Amino acid sequence: MPVSDPGNSDNRPDPDALLRQAEQEGRGKLKIFLGAAPGVGKTFEMLSEGAARRRDGVDVVIGIVETHGRVETERLTRGQEIVPRRDVAYEGRVLAEMDIDAILARAPRLALVDELAHTNAPGSRHPKRYQDVEELLAAGIDVYSTINIQHVESLNDIVASFTRVRVRETVPDRILELAEIEVVDIPPDELIERLKAGKVYLPHEATRALSHFFSKSNLSALRELALRRAAQAVDAQMLDHVRAIGIGGTWAGTDRIVVAINELPGVDGLVRAAKRVADGLHGPWTALFIETPRTAHFTDVQHQRVAAAMTLATQLGAAVATVPAASVVEGIQGFLIHARATQLVVGKSRRTRAFEFIHGSIVDRLIRGTSGVTVHVLPMETETRTSALAWRRSKAGWGSPTGYAITLALVAAITTVASALFHILDLGNVALLYLLPVMVAASLFGLRTGLFAGIASSLAYNFFFLPPVGTLSISNPENLISIFVLLGVAIATSQLTSRVRAQADLAAASAQTNATLAGFLRQLSAINDPAVAARMICDDVAQVFAVQSVLLAPTTGAGLTVQAASTADYRLDTMDLAAANWAFDAGAAAGKGSATLAASEWLFQPVKAGGRTLAVLGIARENSGDPVRADQLPLLTSLVDQSALVLERLRLETEMRDVDAVRTRDRLRAALLSSVSHDLRTPLTAVIAAANELDHGATPDLIATIKTEAARLNRFVANLLDMARVEAGALKLNIEATDLSDAVAGAAHDARRALEGHAVRLDVPPDLPLVRVDPQLLHHCLLNLLDNAGRYGDPGTEIVVEGRHRYGELRLAVLDHGAGLPPGREAEVFETFRRLEGSDREIVGTGLGLAIVKAFAEAMGMMVEAGNRVDEPGAAFTLVFPSPLIVRNVAPESAI
């Protein structure tokens, strides 16, 4: 998480916070009633507040509410406007979902939407209800909703760890971050009493719940999680507000912890200590690394320590930040102000008193210059330096020989120029000339080379221009003052110039990072081919970090496969592939430099967008060093995030093209079916009529064949026409109370030719209740089921039509005696043009009959099931009439 301008310590409004507030203009407001568990009264509280708002004159509607049979909750819905639900057919059942279009058309001021984490039925506009709520908010409608703490995405694993229950329906944390949260809370003992009294679940369900999920220990832990999560949300919203209006101070509604990462041995212990502090204070924490000019001189071992510490902090749940600054103290203080931190964890290495006297102590300066922040200081090991390391540090700190040589040349040049002009210049102007090499040396080669330039200039000025000339002695005390002034100005100028140079280097590095990100995204945004995008991602990452890179993505039936690579000679062994698969499955980094499968030579980063992992990006360095330095991690993370956005865009574009192709194909198929049906219907009618009018002298077998095949073709055309009507949505229902005994008898009579060679037994009791269906569509369903049984039942076997009324529903089954259906593929028989062969016999058919049965049944609110008989070999197809379709004690003519 790179942070821009952390040192903005004045009380100016934060631009990012202002932008976030501006984005909410014109949108509805979301209020979430958060509970620790079912039964605490979230829905009751939401309805109560909605009713109060309605009494205040606010336009309130109930979008959807699940009362679960609770009398008190149902009573609150009375007198309030309820938007009717939308029926969605799914797998032979009709599900009632919230009608988002009806709410948008109604356009209330406030909508009450229960159970935010609910998963919508397949075929709905959005897969999740919280996405429906987001659309309502975008339309300017305020929303009240409810959720239990176990449905929060980030807490899902924590809840599962002690309840042993994995909740599959979750809501992203970002939804809670935008909402006003009201915690609906009751003590665990009171909730348990409500459960025992049957106010939450039915008695037999309550007994099981008490022994599992609703134990007192579980409820207490869930209650703590709910209160803590609400406090975090309130704290984040409060910080966003004070940043937007530019108020200073920490505003410590909750503790916010920052741990300062360094390159010293034992920094991992510092991270773990910060984790313990954060757990004890129940506050968010951030691992911070300050990138200074000194960072460029880190050794590989020091870079590895920083990278490992940042990775460890991420795994322990911390946010990470890398901040460029001129000094460690300035960077930490600026970030503390920006983050409104209340706790700081730093490490202090053991230094000699002489070292601290000369260089000062970072910890002491932090304590003196940071108010309102508690500082935790932990002792750390002092790095053991080898002679080679000390030589490198010495060389890096004191400058290069080239710099000193150039500085001496500049001093000599100024001395020559001053000697030539000495007859027209006084001593004061000559001293000013010597400031030039000081500034140049400090700007080009650093502080210490600038100080060397100041000393050399003072000596040259004394030797060549101050009397007695040619010696380093000074005869006039005033000239001694000039020497000290020149040396002091040289030192001050060197320090200022060196600081400006360091800040310029940091600014240049930041500008280069921003330019890299902008150029990377600009190139990828213009690409519409996933293969080209993958290759460009690998090439750019390899060029920016000087590494090898590969991009792996899942392929149907083949797992992860390489989509692109920066070079053709890359090599992935078994360990590397295992790390890649783990990174993809877990959504976290794996491989070299991480805490998982570190034996791999590659570091794999998951490429995630929209809550799913799209691919993994692997990087490796040819010299077997760390794939990426700690100071490069934020840039790598940003490139991976931008790559994820581009890959997600390309995936969605591909899906949209596929959807358009399917729609076009469906329209063409419907048009073809309709055209073929009508074109074949006319000659078929003529053939059937001519066969009926043939002379008695014609061959009876020939006439029977003509009639049989014409009838078969007529049924085929009728099926085509019916399928076209279903897909075009042109079915018109004529619902009547229907006697199933008569319906089955009529269908068996009309299907007698298809049932030739079979014994037919109709086991439909005459006392079955009437059902509310379309008689014509039911007749078509029974004809197709009987025709299917006649085709696939073994010759000479019995076909049974069986009707039963039990458990509040009526079931009408057609049973044959044959090979049955392949296990596990029963649902496939209802797909259009799908035929599952159950025997070796050649069976003629189009695969439309059962698809039509399913379509007609769902149109009438029924379900159809396919399976195998349990008593003997054969298939069983069952029409299920749910309770709302059954007429109870009402005569047929008055049933509708």
SULGICOR-V693181 format. One record per helix or strand. SS is the DSSP state (H for helix, E for strand). FROM is the first residue (numbers start at 1). TO is the last residue. If there is no record, write none. Layout:
ss:from:to
SS:FROM:TO
SS:FROM:TO
This chain:
ss:from:to
H:15:23
E:30:35
H:42:55
E:60:64
H:71:77
E:82:82
E:86:90
E:93:97
H:100:106
E:110:113
E:119:119
E:128:128
H:129:138
E:142:148
H:149:151
E:152:152
H:153:163
E:171:171
H:173:177
E:180:184
H:188:196
H:203:211
H:216:245
E:257:261
H:267:281
E:285:291
H:293:297
H:300:315
E:319:324
H:328:339
E:343:349
H:353:359
H:362:369
E:374:380
H:387:398
H:401:421
H:427:433
H:435:445
H:447:465
H:477:525
H:530:545
E:548:555
E:559:565
H:574:586
E:590:591
E:603:609
E:612:620
H:630:692
H:700:728
E:735:738
H:740:750
E:759:764
E:771:774
H:775:792
E:793:793
E:798:806
E:809:815
E:818:818
H:826:830
H:849:859
E:863:868
E:875:881
H:883:885
E:886:886
H:892:894
